Amino acid sequence: MRRLSRTIRFADGLSVPNLARVMAALPLVLVLVYAPVRMGAQISSGLDPNATVNAWGGPTYFGALLAHWLDAIVSFYVAAFLLSHVLLPAASGH
């Protein structure tokens, strides 16, 4: 959170590279927030018997759940990896 806060506050000053850093970080943060929400939506969609008829994971609720969770987990970790390279380093002494 410190690194994200420093990046969004333009701790290194307002410049084109820092603005590009913020613009690259925002979609990645949205992916990090969206993935758990999407995983929860998959659990509740199992209440609809028609939700898994043509699911990629197979004709079962469990197969569809695993397929969508795998996508969410992979996208979460890819976004976290990219974000770790985009954000400013933590302030020294913290």
C-alpha positions, -999 to +999 in steps of 0.1 A: +000+000+000+029+024+007+042+018-028+008+024-044+003+055-023+037+069-033+030+062-069-005+078-070+006+109-050+035+115-075+061+112-048+089+116-073+073+147-088+048+152-116+066+142-149+056+122-180+073+090-168+055+092-134+022+100-151+027+069-173+035+049-142+002+059-126-017+053-158-002+018-161-009+010-124-046+019-123-059-009-147-037-034-128-052-024-095-087-027-110-078-063-120-066-070-084-099-057-071-121-074-097-107-109-095-121-118-060-154-102-069-157-123-100-148-154-081-176-147-056-200-141-085-192-176-098-203-191-065-236-174-065-242-181-102-244-218-093-279-212-080-291-208-115-293-242-132-290-227-167-257-209-158-235-239-165-253-254-196-225-243-221-197-237-196-161-241-207-152-262-176-177-289-185-214-295-180-211-293-142-212-264-119-179-275-103-162-276-137-173-242-146-164-229-112-128-242-115-124-229-150-134-194-140-114-195-108-083-206-126-087-176-150-092-152-121-062-166-101-039-164-130-050-129-140-046-118-103-011-130-101+000-117-135-014-082-125+003-084-091+036-093-108+033-064-133+022-040-106+053-049-085+074-036-114+054-005-122+050+010-087+076+032-071+098+017-044+089+021-008+103+052+009+137+046+025+136+040+062+102+023+062 
